[in-house]
Amino acid sequence: MKKLDILAMGVHPDDVELGCAGTLLAQHALGKKCGIVDFTKGEMGTRGTPELRLKEAENAAKILQVEVRVNLEMEDVFFENSFENKQKVIQQIRYFQPDVVLINARHDRHPDHKRAADLANEACFLSGLTKIITLDAERKEQLPWRPRLVLHYIQDRWQNPDVVVDISDFMAQKMEAVKAFSSQFYNEESSEPETYISSRAFFDNLYTRAAEMGRACGFAYAEGFVSSKTLGVKDITHLY
């Protein structure tokens, strides 16, 4: 078992980079151990190949300085919120025992995001049930584990965040991690078909979105998250 403080999950390689890379960098700077689990290889994407996406994900992970990145190799676009796939996610949660899990948006342009959000959210709860049995790589029974907090990062469609994280000092590094997926995003040298996310406008909007997320709290840039439960603190002075 490799204990992590924060585990970020995304259905496609690059979801985590777009949605919460700045938060992972900020937490790493505070000494927290972070990791990433990708559900698919993004093999149905118009541009690039599954092999290239895996290499890009590896490069992005180095930029984000995460402890580990795992790909569960579910079927892109056609994966289901099934018993088998929930077990795969539960195994990762029980192995890494994260206190906080960051997952896809529940409402977004890409239908995979909602299904992945539901799958991950359910797995986080089920992972705490003692009568659900999962085995680790050595075929040993895993202990139950339920994360203390599950947050949905905000993706393409705007949502009013329940909490925002200041990433002002890490915006440039976040964008470097996004750029690691050169097959997917704006690249003036690419000869592949243009897609919704490969335009210069989409790339530039990442700065605009982060600035808008941070504005209300006086942050230059921020990432926003939505919670399905009420959030509370013991020290009110920690709130902005």
C-alpha atoms as an extended CHARMM CRD file, in Angstrom:
* protein
*
       240  EXT
         1         1  MET       CA              0.0000000000        0.0000000000        0.0000000000  PROA      1               0.0000000000
         2         2  LYS       CA              1.2970000000        3.4340000000       -0.9700000000  PROA      2               0.0000000000
         3         3  LYS       CA             -0.6290000000        5.9900000000        1.0740000000  PROA      3               0.0000000000
         4         4  LEU       CA             -1.6000000000        9.1450000000       -0.8000000000  PROA      4               0.0000000000
         5         5  ASP       CA             -3.1320000000       12.3360000000        0.5270000000  PROA      5               0.0000000000
         6         6  ILE       CA             -4.9520000000       13.1550000000       -2.7140000000  PROA      6               0.0000000000
         7         7  LEU       CA             -6.0080000000       10.9170000000       -5.6000000000  PROA      7               0.0000000000
         8         8  ALA       CA             -7.2420000000       12.5940000000       -8.7970000000  PROA      8               0.0000000000
         9         9  MET       CA             -9.2880000000       10.4990000000      -11.2170000000  PROA      9               0.0000000000
        10        10  GLY       CA            -10.1850000000       11.2260000000      -14.8240000000  PROA      10              0.0000000000
        11        11  VAL       CA            -11.9110000000        9.2170000000      -17.5050000000  PROA      11              0.0000000000
        12        12  HSD       CA             -9.5150000000       10.5000000000      -20.1950000000  PROA      12              0.0000000000
        13        13  PRO       CA             -5.8100000000       11.2550000000      -19.9620000000  PROA      13              0.0000000000
        14        14  ASP       CA             -5.7310000000       15.0950000000      -19.8150000000  PROA      14              0.0000000000
        15        15  ASP       CA             -8.9720000000       15.4560000000      -17.7850000000  PROA      15              0.0000000000
        16        16  VAL       CA             -6.9800000000       15.8250000000      -14.5780000000  PROA      16              0.0000000000
        17        17  GLU       CA             -4.5830000000       18.2910000000      -16.1970000000  PROA      17              0.0000000000
        18        18  LEU       CA             -7.4390000000       20.4900000000      -17.3770000000  PROA      18              0.0000000000
        19        19  GLY       CA             -9.5370000000       20.1970000000      -14.2340000000  PROA      19              0.0000000000
        20        20  CYS       CA             -7.2520000000       20.1050000000      -11.2190000000  PROA      20              0.0000000000
        21        21  ALA       CA             -3.5490000000       20.1130000000      -12.1660000000  PROA      21              0.0000000000
        22        22  GLY       CA             -2.9600000000       23.4150000000      -10.3810000000  PROA      22              0.0000000000
        23        23  THR       CA             -4.4830000000       22.0160000000       -7.2040000000  PROA      23              0.0000000000
        24        24  LEU       CA             -2.2100000000       18.9640000000       -7.3220000000  PROA      24              0.0000000000
        25        25  LEU       CA              0.8130000000       21.2190000000       -7.7780000000  PROA      25              0.0000000000
        26        26  ALA       CA             -0.2660000000       23.4840000000       -4.9210000000  PROA      26              0.0000000000
        27        27  GLN       CA             -0.7740000000       20.5090000000       -2.6060000000  PROA      27              0.0000000000
        28        28  HSD       CA              2.5480000000       18.9830000000       -3.6230000000  PROA      28              0.0000000000
        29        29  ALA       CA              4.2240000000       22.2620000000       -2.6340000000  PROA      29              0.0000000000
        30        30  LEU       CA              2.6370000000       21.8490000000        0.8060000000  PROA      30              0.0000000000
        31        31  GLY       CA              4.2080000000       18.4100000000        1.1500000000  PROA      31              0.0000000000
        32        32  LYS       CA              1.1450000000       16.3600000000        0.2000000000  PROA      32              0.0000000000
        33        33  LYS       CA              1.4710000000       13.1170000000       -1.7550000000  PROA      33              0.0000000000
        34        34  CYS       CA             -0.7030000000       13.0370000000       -4.8690000000  PROA      34              0.0000000000
        35        35  GLY       CA             -1.5030000000       10.4840000000       -7.5580000000  PROA      35              0.0000000000
        36        36  ILE       CA             -3.5920000000       10.1210000000      -10.7200000000  PROA      36              0.0000000000
        37        37  VAL       CA             -5.8220000000        7.3170000000      -11.9920000000  PROA      37              0.0000000000
        38        38  ASP       CA             -6.9920000000        7.4680000000      -15.6310000000  PROA      38              0.0000000000
        39        39  PHE       CA             -9.9200000000        5.2370000000      -16.5260000000  PROA      39              0.0000000000
        40        40  THR       CA             -9.2290000000        4.9560000000      -20.2790000000  PROA      40              0.0000000000
        41        41  LYS       CA             -6.4660000000        5.6530000000      -22.7930000000  PROA      41              0.0000000000
        42        42  GLY       CA             -8.6830000000        8.1370000000      -24.6480000000  PROA      42              0.0000000000
        43        43  GLU       CA             -8.4320000000        5.8870000000      -27.6690000000  PROA      43              0.0000000000
        44        44  MET       CA            -11.5660000000        7.2670000000      -29.3120000000  PROA      44              0.0000000000
        45        45  GLY       CA            -10.1330000000       10.7700000000      -29.5530000000  PROA      45              0.0000000000
        46        46  THR       CA             -9.9200000000       12.2070000000      -33.0760000000  PROA      46              0.0000000000
        47        47  ARG       CA             -6.2500000000       13.1090000000      -32.7720000000  PROA      47              0.0000000000
        48        48  GLY       CA             -3.2780000000       11.0360000000      -31.6670000000  PROA      48              0.0000000000
        49        49  THR       CA             -3.0960000000        7.3530000000      -30.7280000000  PROA      49              0.0000000000
        50        50  PRO       CA             -3.5770000000        5.4520000000      -27.4540000000  PROA      50              0.0000000000
        51        51  GLU       CA              0.1720000000        4.8120000000      -27.3030000000  PROA      51              0.0000000000
        52        52  LEU       CA              0.9180000000        8.5050000000      -27.7360000000  PROA      52              0.0000000000
        53        53  ARG       CA             -1.6690000000        9.4960000000      -25.1260000000  PROA      53              0.0000000000
        54        54  LEU       CA             -0.0110000000        7.1880000000      -22.5960000000  PROA      54              0.0000000000
        55        55  LYS       CA              3.3850000000        8.7550000000      -23.3030000000  PROA      55              0.0000000000
        56        56  GLU       CA              1.9160000000       12.2440000000      -23.0080000000  PROA      56              0.0000000000
        57        57  ALA       CA              0.2780000000       11.2690000000      -19.7090000000  PROA      57              0.0000000000
        58        58  GLU       CA              3.6250000000       10.0240000000      -18.4200000000  PROA      58              0.0000000000
        59        59  ASN       CA              5.2970000000       13.3120000000      -19.3660000000  PROA      59              0.0000000000
        60        60  ALA       CA              2.5100000000       15.3290000000      -17.7470000000  PROA      60              0.0000000000
        61        61  ALA       CA              2.8220000000       13.2720000000      -14.5490000000  PROA      61              0.0000000000
        62        62  LYS       CA              6.4970000000       14.2440000000      -14.2950000000  PROA      62              0.0000000000
        63        63  ILE       CA              5.6040000000       17.9150000000      -14.6310000000  PROA      63              0.0000000000
        64        64  LEU       CA              2.9430000000       17.5430000000      -11.9280000000  PROA      64              0.0000000000
        65        65  GLN       CA              5.4120000000       15.6810000000       -9.6750000000  PROA      65              0.0000000000
        66        66  VAL       CA              2.8140000000       13.0920000000       -8.6890000000  PROA      66              0.0000000000
        67        67  GLU       CA              3.8250000000        9.9190000000       -6.8850000000  PROA      67              0.0000000000
        68        68  VAL       CA              2.1130000000        7.5820000000       -9.3390000000  PROA      68              0.0000000000
        69        69  ARG       CA             -0.1380000000        7.4820000000      -12.4170000000  PROA      69              0.0000000000
        70        70  VAL       CA             -2.2460000000        4.4190000000      -13.2250000000  PROA      70              0.0000000000
        71        71  ASN       CA             -4.3850000000        3.6090000000      -16.2690000000  PROA      71              0.0000000000
        72        72  LEU       CA             -7.2870000000        1.1990000000      -15.7120000000  PROA      72              0.0000000000
        73        73  GLU       CA             -7.7220000000        0.5270000000      -19.4530000000  PROA      73              0.0000000000
        74        74  MET       CA            -11.5020000000        0.7740000000      -19.5080000000  PROA      74              0.0000000000
        75        75  GLU       CA            -13.0820000000        1.1550000000      -22.9330000000  PROA      75              0.0000000000
        76        76  ASP       CA            -13.1930000000        4.8020000000      -23.9900000000  PROA      76              0.0000000000
        77        77  VAL       CA            -16.7110000000        6.0790000000      -24.7880000000  PROA      77              0.0000000000
        78        78  PHE       CA            -18.2790000000        2.6280000000      -24.2930000000  PROA      78              0.0000000000
        79        79  PHE       CA            -17.2350000000        1.9360000000      -20.6830000000  PROA      79              0.0000000000
        80        80  GLU       CA            -20.0840000000        1.2630000000      -18.2640000000  PROA      80              0.0000000000
        81        81  ASN       CA            -20.7170000000        1.9350000000      -14.6020000000  PROA      81              0.0000000000
        82        82  SER       CA            -20.5460000000       -1.8010000000      -14.0450000000  PROA      82              0.0000000000
        83        83  PHE       CA            -19.6470000000       -4.0840000000      -11.1620000000  PROA      83              0.0000000000
        84        84  GLU       CA            -16.3370000000       -4.9220000000      -12.8460000000  PROA      84              0.0000000000
        85        85  ASN       CA            -15.3390000000       -1.2980000000      -13.3910000000  PROA      85              0.0000000000
        86        86  LYS       CA            -16.4040000000       -0.2720000000       -9.9000000000  PROA      86              0.0000000000
        87        87  GLN       CA            -14.1940000000       -3.0200000000       -8.5240000000  PROA      87              0.0000000000
        88        88  LYS       CA            -11.2290000000       -1.6560000000      -10.4990000000  PROA      88              0.0000000000
        89        89  VAL       CA            -11.7060000000        1.7700000000       -8.9540000000  PROA      89              0.0000000000
        90        90  ILE       CA            -12.3030000000        0.3810000000       -5.4560000000  PROA      90              0.0000000000
        91        91  GLN       CA             -9.0080000000       -1.5200000000       -5.7070000000  PROA      91              0.0000000000
        92        92  GLN       CA             -7.1640000000        1.7430000000       -6.4040000000  PROA      92              0.0000000000
        93        93  ILE       CA             -8.8850000000        3.5800000000       -3.5530000000  PROA      93              0.0000000000
        94        94  ARG       CA             -8.0980000000        0.7950000000       -1.0960000000  PROA      94              0.0000000000
        95        95  TYR       CA             -4.5250000000        0.5290000000       -2.3080000000  PROA      95              0.0000000000
        96        96  PHE       CA             -3.7060000000        4.2500000000       -2.1060000000  PROA      96              0.0000000000
        97        97  GLN       CA             -6.0320000000        5.1050000000        0.8210000000  PROA      97              0.0000000000
        98        98  PRO       CA             -6.4430000000        8.7720000000       -0.1750000000  PROA      98              0.0000000000
        99        99  ASP       CA             -8.0140000000       11.2680000000        2.2080000000  PROA      99              0.0000000000
       100       100  VAL       CA             -9.2870000000       13.3530000000       -0.7050000000  PROA      100             0.0000000000
       101       101  VAL       CA            -10.4580000000       12.1720000000       -4.1320000000  PROA      101             0.0000000000
       102       102  LEU       CA            -10.9490000000       14.5710000000       -7.0720000000  PROA      102             0.0000000000
       103       103  ILE       CA            -13.1960000000       13.3040000000       -9.8770000000  PROA      103             0.0000000000
       104       104  ASN       CA            -14.8690000000       14.3110000000      -13.1470000000  PROA      104             0.0000000000
       105       105  ALA       CA            -17.7050000000       16.8300000000      -13.3960000000  PROA      105             0.0000000000
       106       106  ARG       CA            -21.2260000000       15.4480000000      -13.0590000000  PROA      106             0.0000000000
       107       107  HSD       CA            -22.5860000000       17.7820000000      -15.7460000000  PROA      107             0.0000000000
       108       108  ASP       CA            -20.4770000000       18.4600000000      -18.8220000000  PROA      108             0.0000000000
       109       109  ARG       CA            -20.2490000000       18.5100000000      -22.6080000000  PROA      109             0.0000000000
       110       110  HSD       CA            -18.7050000000       15.0370000000      -22.9300000000  PROA      110             0.0000000000
       111       111  PRO       CA            -21.0740000000       12.2480000000      -21.7440000000  PROA      111             0.0000000000
       112       112  ASP       CA            -18.1210000000       10.1930000000      -20.5000000000  PROA      112             0.0000000000
       113       113  HSD       CA            -17.4990000000       12.7730000000      -17.7790000000  PROA      113             0.0000000000
       114       114  LYS       CA            -20.8480000000       12.2620000000      -16.0550000000  PROA      114             0.0000000000
       115       115  ARG       CA            -20.6700000000        8.4670000000      -16.2140000000  PROA      115             0.0000000000
       116       116  ALA       CA            -17.1220000000        8.5110000000      -14.8720000000  PROA      116             0.0000000000
       117       117  ALA       CA            -18.1690000000       10.9030000000      -12.0960000000  PROA      117             0.0000000000
       118       118  ASP       CA            -21.0030000000        8.6060000000      -11.0540000000  PROA      118             0.0000000000
       119       119  LEU       CA            -18.7520000000        5.5370000000      -11.2280000000  PROA      119             0.0000000000
       120       120  ALA       CA            -16.0040000000        7.1500000000       -9.1450000000  PROA      120             0.0000000000
       121       121  ASN       CA            -18.4070000000        8.6570000000       -6.6170000000  PROA      121             0.0000000000
       122       122  GLU       CA            -20.1370000000        5.3190000000       -6.0510000000  PROA      122             0.0000000000
       123       123  ALA       CA            -16.8030000000        3.5000000000       -5.8150000000  PROA      123             0.0000000000
       124       124  CYS       CA            -15.5970000000        5.9350000000       -3.1380000000  PROA      124             0.0000000000
       125       125  PHE       CA            -18.6100000000        5.0060000000       -0.9970000000  PROA      125             0.0000000000
       126       126  LEU       CA            -18.5740000000        1.2820000000       -1.7390000000  PROA      126             0.0000000000
       127       127  SER       CA            -14.8610000000        1.1030000000       -0.9680000000  PROA      127             0.0000000000
       128       128  GLY       CA            -15.7390000000        1.5890000000        2.7000000000  PROA      128             0.0000000000
       129       129  LEU       CA            -18.0630000000       -1.4150000000        2.8800000000  PROA      129             0.0000000000
       130       130  THR       CA            -16.4100000000       -4.3300000000        4.6660000000  PROA      130             0.0000000000
       131       131  LYS       CA            -18.3890000000       -7.0370000000        2.8530000000  PROA      131             0.0000000000
       132       132  ILE       CA            -17.1740000000       -5.9680000000       -0.5960000000  PROA      132             0.0000000000
       133       133  ILE       CA            -14.0550000000       -8.0650000000       -1.1510000000  PROA      133             0.0000000000
       134       134  THR       CA            -11.2330000000       -6.9290000000       -3.4360000000  PROA      134             0.0000000000
       135       135  LEU       CA             -7.7340000000       -8.3240000000       -3.8510000000  PROA      135             0.0000000000
       136       136  ASP       CA             -4.4640000000       -6.5150000000       -4.4450000000  PROA      136             0.0000000000
       137       137  ALA       CA             -1.8320000000       -7.4550000000       -7.0390000000  PROA      137             0.0000000000
       138       138  GLU       CA             -0.4950000000      -10.1460000000       -4.7190000000  PROA      138             0.0000000000
       139       139  ARG       CA             -3.9900000000      -11.6380000000       -4.3250000000  PROA      139             0.0000000000
       140       140  LYS       CA             -4.2370000000      -10.4530000000       -0.7330000000  PROA      140             0.0000000000
       141       141  GLU       CA             -7.5490000000       -9.1620000000        0.5610000000  PROA      141             0.0000000000
       142       142  GLN       CA             -7.6540000000       -5.3710000000        0.7800000000  PROA      142             0.0000000000
       143       143  LEU       CA             -8.8710000000       -3.4320000000        3.7830000000  PROA      143             0.0000000000
       144       144  PRO       CA            -11.9340000000       -1.2200000000        3.3430000000  PROA      144             0.0000000000
       145       145  TRP       CA            -11.2520000000        2.5050000000        2.9430000000  PROA      145             0.0000000000
       146       146  ARG       CA            -13.5310000000        5.4770000000        2.3880000000  PROA      146             0.0000000000
       147       147  PRO       CA            -12.0710000000        8.8880000000        1.4400000000  PROA      147             0.0000000000
       148       148  ARG       CA            -12.8960000000       11.7270000000        3.8010000000  PROA      148             0.0000000000
       149       149  LEU       CA            -13.7770000000       14.0930000000        0.9620000000  PROA      149             0.0000000000
       150       150  VAL       CA            -14.8340000000       13.6840000000       -2.6820000000  PROA      150             0.0000000000
       151       151  LEU       CA            -14.8760000000       16.7490000000       -4.9380000000  PROA      151             0.0000000000
       152       152  HSD       CA            -15.8700000000       17.1390000000       -8.5890000000  PROA      152             0.0000000000
       153       153  TYR       CA            -13.5540000000       19.3940000000      -10.5720000000  PROA      153             0.0000000000
       154       154  ILE       CA            -15.2230000000       21.7400000000      -13.0450000000  PROA      154             0.0000000000
       155       155  GLN       CA            -14.5610000000       21.0150000000      -16.7100000000  PROA      155             0.0000000000
       156       156  ASP       CA            -15.9070000000       22.5060000000      -19.9360000000  PROA      156             0.0000000000
       157       157  ARG       CA            -19.3530000000       23.6370000000      -18.7510000000  PROA      157             0.0000000000
       158       158  TRP       CA            -19.3960000000       26.4180000000      -16.1720000000  PROA      158             0.0000000000
       159       159  GLN       CA            -20.6550000000       25.5220000000      -12.7010000000  PROA      159             0.0000000000
       160       160  ASN       CA            -20.7230000000       27.6920000000       -9.6190000000  PROA      160             0.0000000000
       161       161  PRO       CA            -17.9970000000       26.2310000000       -7.4030000000  PROA      161             0.0000000000
       162       162  ASP       CA            -18.5140000000       25.2830000000       -3.7560000000  PROA      162             0.0000000000
       163       163  VAL       CA            -14.8300000000       25.8680000000       -3.1260000000  PROA      163             0.0000000000
       164       164  VAL       CA            -11.9310000000       27.2990000000       -5.1380000000  PROA      164             0.0000000000
       165       165  VAL       CA             -8.2200000000       26.5950000000       -4.7380000000  PROA      165             0.0000000000
       166       166  ASP       CA             -5.6420000000       29.3150000000       -5.3270000000  PROA      166             0.0000000000
       167       167  ILE       CA             -3.3050000000       28.1810000000       -8.1260000000  PROA      167             0.0000000000
       168       168  SER       CA             -1.8060000000       31.5950000000       -8.9040000000  PROA      168             0.0000000000
       169       169  ASP       CA              1.7490000000       30.3950000000       -8.2770000000  PROA      169             0.0000000000
       170       170  PHE       CA              1.2110000000       27.2500000000      -10.3280000000  PROA      170             0.0000000000
       171       171  MET       CA             -0.7550000000       28.3760000000      -13.3970000000  PROA      171             0.0000000000
       172       172  ALA       CA              2.2900000000       28.3340000000      -15.6850000000  PROA      172             0.0000000000
       173       173  GLN       CA              3.2410000000       24.8290000000      -14.5400000000  PROA      173             0.0000000000
       174       174  LYS       CA             -0.3590000000       23.6460000000      -14.9710000000  PROA      174             0.0000000000
       175       175  MET       CA             -0.2720000000       24.8790000000      -18.5710000000  PROA      175             0.0000000000
       176       176  GLU       CA              2.9910000000       23.0310000000      -19.1630000000  PROA      176             0.0000000000
       177       177  ALA       CA              1.2630000000       19.8350000000      -18.0430000000  PROA      177             0.0000000000
       178       178  VAL       CA             -1.6280000000       20.5430000000      -20.4240000000  PROA      178             0.0000000000
       179       179  LYS       CA              0.8320000000       21.2100000000      -23.2440000000  PROA      179             0.0000000000
       180       180  ALA       CA              2.3550000000       17.7750000000      -22.6160000000  PROA      180             0.0000000000
       181       181  PHE       CA             -0.7140000000       16.4790000000      -24.4920000000  PROA      181             0.0000000000
       182       182  SER       CA              0.5290000000       18.0700000000      -27.6970000000  PROA      182             0.0000000000
       183       183  SER       CA             -1.5520000000       15.7250000000      -29.8630000000  PROA      183             0.0000000000
       184       184  GLN       CA             -4.7730000000       17.0200000000      -28.3160000000  PROA      184             0.0000000000
       185       185  PHE       CA             -4.4460000000       20.7660000000      -27.8220000000  PROA      185             0.0000000000
       186       186  TYR       CA             -3.4260000000       23.7670000000      -29.8630000000  PROA      186             0.0000000000
       187       187  ASN       CA             -0.2940000000       23.0560000000      -31.8690000000  PROA      187             0.0000000000
       188       188  GLU       CA              0.3560000000       25.2040000000      -34.9140000000  PROA      188             0.0000000000
       189       189  GLU       CA              2.6330000000       22.5220000000      -36.3520000000  PROA      189             0.0000000000
       190       190  SER       CA             -0.0120000000       19.7780000000      -36.2410000000  PROA      190             0.0000000000
       191       191  SER       CA             -1.5310000000       18.5360000000      -39.5010000000  PROA      191             0.0000000000
       192       192  GLU       CA             -4.2860000000       16.5200000000      -37.7790000000  PROA      192             0.0000000000
       193       193  PRO       CA             -7.9770000000       17.5060000000      -38.0120000000  PROA      193             0.0000000000
       194       194  GLU       CA             -9.0000000000       20.4160000000      -35.8230000000  PROA      194             0.0000000000
       195       195  THR       CA            -11.2860000000       19.5180000000      -32.9350000000  PROA      195             0.0000000000
       196       196  TYR       CA            -13.2370000000       21.3920000000      -30.2730000000  PROA      196             0.0000000000
       197       197  ILE       CA            -10.2910000000       21.2750000000      -27.8520000000  PROA      197             0.0000000000
       198       198  SER       CA             -7.4590000000       21.8060000000      -30.3530000000  PROA      198             0.0000000000
       199       199  SER       CA             -8.3350000000       25.3980000000      -31.2630000000  PROA      199             0.0000000000
       200       200  ARG       CA             -6.3100000000       28.3540000000      -30.0070000000  PROA      200             0.0000000000
       201       201  ALA       CA             -9.5060000000       29.7840000000      -28.5020000000  PROA      201             0.0000000000
       202       202  PHE       CA            -10.0170000000       26.7230000000      -26.2830000000  PROA      202             0.0000000000
       203       203  PHE       CA             -6.4270000000       26.8910000000      -25.0810000000  PROA      203             0.0000000000
       204       204  ASP       CA             -6.6060000000       30.6160000000      -24.3120000000  PROA      204             0.0000000000
       205       205  ASN       CA             -9.8940000000       30.1150000000      -22.4540000000  PROA      205             0.0000000000
       206       206  LEU       CA             -8.1100000000       28.0190000000      -19.8430000000  PROA      206             0.0000000000
       207       207  TYR       CA             -6.5170000000       31.2160000000      -18.5440000000  PROA      207             0.0000000000
       208       208  THR       CA             -9.8290000000       33.0710000000      -18.6840000000  PROA      208             0.0000000000
       209       209  ARG       CA            -11.6440000000       30.3300000000      -16.7630000000  PROA      209             0.0000000000
       210       210  ALA       CA             -8.9520000000       30.1630000000      -14.0720000000  PROA      210             0.0000000000
       211       211  ALA       CA             -8.9990000000       33.9420000000      -13.6960000000  PROA      211             0.0000000000
       212       212  GLU       CA            -12.7880000000       33.9990000000      -13.3500000000  PROA      212             0.0000000000
       213       213  MET       CA            -12.6760000000       31.1910000000      -10.7680000000  PROA      213             0.0000000000
       214       214  GLY       CA            -10.1860000000       33.1490000000       -8.6710000000  PROA      214             0.0000000000
       215       215  ARG       CA            -11.6450000000       36.6350000000       -9.0390000000  PROA      215             0.0000000000
       216       216  ALA       CA            -14.2110000000       36.4660000000       -6.2280000000  PROA      216             0.0000000000
       217       217  CYS       CA            -11.5530000000       35.4300000000       -3.7030000000  PROA      217             0.0000000000
       218       218  GLY       CA             -8.9010000000       37.8120000000       -4.9440000000  PROA      218             0.0000000000
       219       219  PHE       CA             -6.7920000000       35.0620000000       -6.4970000000  PROA      219             0.0000000000
       220       220  ALA       CA             -5.1210000000       35.6640000000       -9.8510000000  PROA      220             0.0000000000
       221       221  TYR       CA             -5.9820000000       32.0980000000      -10.8900000000  PROA      221             0.0000000000
       222       222  ALA       CA             -7.9850000000       29.3270000000       -9.2420000000  PROA      222             0.0000000000
       223       223  GLU       CA             -9.5920000000       25.9440000000       -9.8720000000  PROA      223             0.0000000000
       224       224  GLY       CA            -13.1470000000       25.3140000000       -8.7630000000  PROA      224             0.0000000000
       225       225  PHE       CA            -14.7600000000       22.2390000000       -7.2480000000  PROA      225             0.0000000000
       226       226  VAL       CA            -18.2980000000       21.0890000000       -6.5230000000  PROA      226             0.0000000000
       227       227  SER       CA            -19.1930000000       18.9630000000       -3.5140000000  PROA      227             0.0000000000
       228       228  SER       CA            -22.1620000000       16.6500000000       -3.0990000000  PROA      228             0.0000000000
       229       229  LYS       CA            -22.1200000000       17.2070000000        0.6530000000  PROA      229             0.0000000000
       230       230  THR       CA            -21.9850000000       20.2370000000        2.9200000000  PROA      230             0.0000000000
       231       231  LEU       CA            -18.4160000000       21.3750000000        3.5570000000  PROA      231             0.0000000000
       232       232  GLY       CA            -17.3230000000       22.4230000000        7.0370000000  PROA      232             0.0000000000
       233       233  VAL       CA            -14.2340000000       23.7360000000        8.8050000000  PROA      233             0.0000000000
       234       234  LYS       CA            -13.1680000000       23.8570000000       12.4500000000  PROA      234             0.0000000000
       235       235  ASP       CA            -11.2960000000       27.1320000000       11.9680000000  PROA      235             0.0000000000
       236       236  ILE       CA            -13.3990000000       29.7780000000       10.2040000000  PROA      236             0.0000000000
       237       237  THR       CA            -10.3180000000       31.9440000000        9.6740000000  PROA      237             0.0000000000
       238       238  HSD       CA             -9.1340000000       29.4600000000        7.0480000000  PROA      238             0.0000000000
       239       239  LEU       CA            -11.9240000000       30.6500000000        4.7620000000  PROA      239             0.0000000000
       240       240  TYR       CA            -11.5140000000       33.6010000000        2.3750000000  PROA      240             0.0000000000
